[in-house]
């Protein structure tokens, strides 16, 4: 007998706003957000979701929507989902919730997505000091492949995954989050800098009632921007079909939420809005591991709540045999030595890759967006050999329509052969924060 069709427990109507959906969406973490559905362990169920901006970004040739995006509203999540065992007993604090991804993809009839660079003073990104202007690229899907008229000459298979999968925090854990992040926001600006410039981004996104969608305003509900002990916005690109996530349970029923669907993403999602963001669906199956937190998770902090999820990578991913790898060390663009700073090293690796690939007919903005969303592999290669951390970024050669490897002959790179729409939708940068110029970079 054929297995039953997965039960649709969270439907999405793309013509409606998040607060108009039959089952409301939410964009904060809080233990008192009521569940919108209940599932039993072993049941395969389907959850639909909007893209993380809830259709605020349009399929067009303007980046004005990126420049003016209200970031207080993101991310929009589907759920919470209450999980009970076959006897109807809910998941309990201290359990582990094993969430298996059985199937996923874009919402039928909505097979497109976007990648964007935020304006430096409205979100920014990893390289916001180099790329301060709001910019975007639109991608279209052909089965498992993505292509963009804004970044011609590349085509690659997507490793589709949810950026956010998490359980609800307890009130105690929520208070821990808010206290430590508020302390960072209040004291870190004077002491914490990344390459001297990225401190201009928010150090933390503290609770705010502005843009809050919970069914009620909450002054202590946590933003969904960072990953935390409950999972949340981890942006692990390999969590695709066949993957399993072992999430700590902090409240009765676990209250599972998910969203931020990605067609494809590079390690680091360096442009911040850097995956191919899309609306999509997940088909999931849950199991409860009783007392799993005590059995399998060792707290790395002062309370039993200071734990982190375990992720099991699935068997499905694109296969590439040839890669071009760029190295970075913890010396910034000014020549300043940093001590074993993996973030500085990764920034150098990304900048090296951008400048190199721009020699093949691309603008640096096109390459920045591409490295944020294509299936590239980032690694911390060395973290012990003082003073330099070493990071690498590996790019699959096959995604390009030309050979981008260095050659002994004097062949001049000709640029993308497939030209559909030269140039990217981009806005001007109207702020006055200083930008970083690399005096040796390719112009």
C-alpha positions in Angstrom: 0.0 0.0 0.0 1.3 3.4 -0.9 2.3 5.7 2.0 -0.2 8.5 2.8 0.2 11.9 1.4 1.9 14.2 4.0 -0.6 16.2 5.9 -0.4 19.9 5.1 -0.5 21.5 8.6 0.7 25.1 7.7 -0.6 26.3 4.3 0.6 29.6 2.7 -1.4 31.9 0.5 1.2 34.1 -1.3 -1.5 36.7 -2.1 -1.9 37.4 1.7 0.3 39.2 4.2 1.9 37.2 7.0 -0.7 38.4 9.5 -3.6 37.5 7.1 -2.7 33.9 6.7 -5.2 31.3 8.0 -2.6 30.2 10.4 -0.6 33.3 11.5 3.2 33.5 11.0 5.6 34.9 13.6 8.9 36.7 13.5 10.2 36.4 17.1 11.1 33.7 19.6 9.0 33.5 22.7 7.7 30.6 24.9 4.2 31.9 24.9 3.5 32.0 21.2 0.7 29.5 20.8 1.2 26.5 18.5 -0.8 26.6 15.3 -0.8 22.8 14.8 0.0 19.5 16.5 1.8 16.5 15.0 2.5 13.0 16.3 5.9 11.4 16.2 6.4 9.2 13.1 3.9 11.3 11.1 5.2 12.9 7.9 3.7 16.4 7.6 4.1 19.4 5.3 4.9 23.0 6.2 4.8 25.8 3.7 6.6 29.1 4.2 7.1 32.5 2.6 10.6 33.9 1.9 12.1 35.5 4.9 10.9 39.0 3.9 7.4 37.8 3.1 7.4 39.0 -0.5 8.9 42.4 0.2 11.5 41.8 -2.5 10.1 41.8 -6.1 11.1 39.9 -9.3 12.2 43.0 -11.2 15.2 45.1 -12.2 15.2 47.6 -9.3 17.1 47.3 -6.0 15.1 50.0 -4.3 13.1 47.3 -2.4 16.4 46.0 -1.0 17.6 49.5 0.0 14.4 50.4 1.9 13.5 46.9 3.4 12.2 47.1 6.9 14.5 44.6 8.7 12.5 44.8 11.9 10.0 42.4 10.4 12.3 39.5 9.6 12.4 36.5 9.6 8.8 35.3 9.0 8.5 31.7 10.4 5.8 29.0 10.0 4.7 27.5 13.3 5.0 26.9 16.2 4.2 23.2 15.9 3.5 21.2 19.0 5.0 17.7 18.9 3.5 14.8 20.9 4.3 11.0 21.0 2.0 8.3 19.8 0.2 8.3 23.1 -0.4 12.0 23.0 2.3 13.0 25.5 4.1 16.1 24.5 7.8 16.6 24.2 9.1 17.8 27.6 11.9 20.2 28.6 15.1 18.2 28.6 14.1 16.0 25.7 15.7 16.1 22.2 13.5 16.6 19.2 14.8 14.7 16.2 13.5 16.4 13.1 14.1 14.6 9.8 13.8 16.5 6.5 12.0 14.1 4.1 11.4 16.4 1.2 11.6 20.1 0.4 11.6 22.6 -2.5 10.2 25.9 -3.8 6.4 26.4 -3.6 4.9 25.1 -6.8 4.2 28.0 -9.2 6.7 30.3 -7.5 10.0 28.9 -8.8 12.3 32.0 -8.4 14.4 33.6 -5.8 16.7 36.5 -5.0 20.1 37.3 -3.6 21.0 40.8 -2.3 23.5 43.1 -0.8 21.9 45.4 1.8 22.7 49.1 2.1 25.6 49.6 4.5 23.3 51.6 6.9 20.4 49.2 6.6 21.7 45.7 7.3 25.1 45.8 5.6 26.9 42.4 5.3 30.3 40.7 5.7 32.0 43.0 3.2 29.8 46.0 3.8 32.9 48.3 3.9 33.8 47.2 0.4 30.2 47.0 -1.0 28.0 49.7 0.6 25.3 49.9 -2.1 22.0 48.0 -2.1 22.2 45.5 -5.0 20.2 42.4 -6.0 20.1 39.5 -8.4 17.1 37.5 -9.4 17.4 33.7 -10.0 15.1 31.3 -11.9 14.9 27.6 -11.3 15.1 24.8 -13.9 14.5 21.7 -11.8 17.5 21.4 -9.5 19.4 24.2 -11.4 19.5 28.0 -10.9 20.5 30.7 -13.3 20.3 34.5 -13.2 20.0 37.0 -16.0 21.9 39.4 -13.7 24.9 37.1 -13.3 25.3 35.6 -16.7 27.6 32.7 -17.5 26.9 30.6 -14.4 24.5 27.8 -13.7 24.6 25.4 -10.7 22.5 22.8 -8.9 21.0 24.0 -5.6 21.3 22.3 -2.3 17.9 23.4 -1.0 17.5 23.8 2.7 15.8 25.8 5.5 17.9 28.5 7.0 15.9 28.4 10.2 14.8 25.3 12.2 14.3 25.8 15.9 12.4 25.1 19.1 10.9 27.7 21.4 13.0 29.0 24.3 11.9 28.8 27.9 11.4 32.1 29.7 14.7 31.4 31.6 16.6 30.9 28.3 15.0 33.9 26.7 16.2 36.1 29.6 19.7 34.7 29.2 19.7 35.7 25.5 18.4 39.2 26.2 20.8 39.8 29.0 24.0 38.7 27.2 23.1 40.4 23.9 22.1 43.6 25.6 25.5 43.6 27.5 27.3 43.1 24.1 25.3 46.0 22.6 26.1 48.4 25.5 29.8 47.6 25.9 31.1 46.1 22.7 31.2 49.0 20.4 34.3 50.4 22.0 36.1 47.0 22.2 34.9 44.8 19.4 36.0 45.5 15.9 36.3 43.3 12.8 38.8 44.7 10.3 38.2 48.1 11.9 35.0 48.6 10.0 32.4 45.9 10.5 31.6 47.2 14.0 29.4 49.7 12.2 26.8 47.0 11.8 24.6 46.3 14.8 26.4 44.1 17.4 23.1 42.6 18.3 19.5 42.9 17.3 17.7 43.4 20.6 14.0 42.9 21.3 11.7 45.5 19.7 8.0 45.8 19.3 8.6 47.5 15.9 7.7 45.1 13.2 6.8 42.4 15.7 4.3 39.8 14.5 3.2 37.5 17.4 -0.5 38.1 17.7 0.6 40.5 20.4 3.4 42.9 21.0 6.1 41.6 23.3 9.0 43.7 24.7 11.1 40.6 25.5 10.6 38.4 22.5 13.9 37.7 20.8 14.8 38.5 17.2 15.3 35.6 14.9 18.6 37.0 13.3 21.2 34.8 15.1 21.5 31.1 15.7 21.3 30.3 19.4 20.9 27.3 21.8 17.5 26.4 20.2 18.9 26.1 16.7 17.3 28.9 14.9 19.0 30.8 12.1 22.0 28.5 11.6 22.1 28.7 7.8 23.8 25.3 7.4 23.6 24.7 3.7 23.9 20.9 3.9 20.6 20.4 5.8 18.7 19.1 2.8 16.8 15.9 2.0 17.6 13.1 4.4 19.2 15.4 7.0 18.2 15.2 10.6 18.4 17.9 13.3 18.5 17.1 17.0 17.0 20.1 18.8 17.0 20.7 22.5 13.5 21.0 24.0 12.8 23.9 26.4 9.0 24.0 26.6 6.2 21.5 26.6 5.5 20.3 23.0 8.9 21.7 21.8 7.0 24.3 19.6 9.0 23.8 16.5 9.2 26.7 13.9 10.9 26.9 10.6 11.4 29.3 7.7 14.0 31.2 5.6 14.0 28.8 2.8 17.1 28.8 0.5 17.4 27.3 -3.0 21.2 27.4 -2.6 23.8 29.0 -0.4 27.5 29.3 -0.1 29.3 28.7 3.2 29.1 31.9 5.3 26.2 33.5 3.3 28.6 36.4 3.1 26.2 39.0 1.6 23.8 38.5 4.6 20.8 38.3 2.3 23.1 36.0 0.5 21.4 32.7 -0.2 18.9 32.3 -3.0 16.0 33.3 -0.9 12.6 31.8 -1.8 9.2 30.7 -0.7 9.1 26.9 -0.2 7.9 23.8 1.6 9.3 21.2 4.0 8.0 17.7 4.6 9.2 16.7 8.0 9.0 13.8 10.5 9.7 14.1 14.2 10.8 11.8 17.0 11.2 12.5 20.7 14.3 11.3 22.5 13.3 11.4 26.2 15.9 13.0 28.5 18.1 13.4 25.4 19.6 16.7 26.5 21.2 15.1 29.5 22.2 11.9 27.6 23.8 13.6 24.6 24.4 17.3 25.1 27.1 18.7 27.5 26.4 22.3 28.5 29.1 24.7 27.4 28.2 27.4 29.9 27.0 28.1 33.4 23.5 26.5 33.2 22.1 23.3 31.8 20.4 25.4 29.1 23.8 26.3 27.5 23.6 23.6 24.9 23.6 23.5 21.1 21.9 21.2 18.5 23.4 18.3 16.7 23.0 18.2 12.9 23.1 15.0 10.8 23.9 15.7 7.1 21.8 13.9 4.5 23.1 11.9 1.6 22.0 14.3 -1.2 24.2 17.1 -2.4 25.7 18.3 -5.7 28.9 16.6 -6.7 31.8 18.5 -8.2 35.2 17.1 -9.0 37.3 20.3 -9.6 37.6 23.2 -7.3 39.6 26.5 -7.3 40.6 27.3 -3.7 41.4 30.7 -2.4 43.3 31.2 0.9 43.1 34.0 3.4 45.2 34.8 6.5 44.4 37.0 9.4 46.1 40.2 8.0 43.6 42.8 6.9 43.5 45.1 3.9 45.5 47.8 5.7 48.3 45.3 6.4 47.5 45.0 10.1 48.3 41.7 11.8 45.4 40.1 13.7 45.9 37.3 16.1 44.4 34.0 15.0 41.2 35.8 13.8 39.3 33.4 11.5 36.8 36.1 10.5 39.6 38.3 9.1 41.1 35.3 7.4 37.8 34.3 5.8 37.3 37.9 4.7 40.7 37.9 3.0 39.8 34.6 1.3 36.5 36.0 0.0 38.1 39.2 -1.2 40.9 37.3 -3.0 38.2 35.2 -4.8 36.2 38.2 -5.8 39.1 40.1 -7.2 40.3 37.0 -9.1 37.0 36.0 -10.7 36.3 39.7 -11.6 39.2 39.3 -14.1 36.8 37.0 -16.2 34.3 39.6 -17.2 32.3 40.0 -14.0 31.8 43.1 -11.8 32.9 42.6 -8.2 29.3 43.0 -7.0 28.3 40.1 -9.3 31.0 37.9 -7.8 30.2 38.9 -4.2 26.5 37.8 -4.8 27.6 34.6 -6.5 30.0 33.6 -3.7 27.2 34.1 -1.3 24.7 31.8 -3.0 26.6 29.2 -5.1 27.6 25.9 -3.5 31.1 27.0 -2.5 32.9 25.5 0.5 34.4 27.5 3.3 36.9 26.1 5.7 38.9 27.1 8.8 42.1 25.5 7.7 44.3 26.6 10.6 43.5 28.0 14.0 46.6 27.2 16.0 49.7 28.5 14.2 50.2 32.0 15.7 49.7 34.7 14.7 47.8 33.7 11.5 44.5 31.9 11.2 44.1 30.4 7.8 40.7 30.2 6.0 39.9 28.9 2.5 37.1 29.3 0.1 36.7 26.6 -2.6 34.7 27.4 -5.7 33.4 24.6 -8.1 34.9 25.3 -11.5 32.0 23.6 -13.4 29.5 26.3 -12.5 31.1 28.7 -15.0 30.7 28.6 -18.8 34.5 29.2 -19.2 37.6 27.8 -17.6 38.6 30.2 -14.8 41.9 28.4 -13.8 45.2 30.2 -14.3 46.9 29.2 -17.5 50.5 29.2 -18.9 49.4 30.7 -22.2 48.6 34.3 -22.9 44.9 33.7 -23.3 42.9 36.7 -22.2 39.7 36.0 -20.3 36.8 36.8 -22.6 34.1 37.2 -19.9 30.7 35.5 -19.7 29.6 34.0 -23.0 25.9 34.0 -22.1 24.9 37.6 -21.8 21.2 38.1 -21.0 21.2 41.4 -19.0 24.5 43.1 -18.3 24.7 44.8 -15.0 22.9 44.4 -11.7 20.0 46.3 -10.2 21.7 48.7 -7.8 21.0 51.8 -5.8 23.4 54.5 -4.8 24.9 54.6 -1.3 23.9 57.8 0.4 25.5 57.4 3.8 28.9 58.8 4.9 30.6 55.9 6.6 34.1 55.4 5.1 34.6 52.5 2.7 37.7 50.3 2.4 39.8 50.6 -0.7 42.4 47.9 -1.5 45.1 49.8 -3.4 46.3 46.7 -5.1 42.9 45.4 -6.3 41.8 45.0 -9.8 39.9 48.1 -10.9 
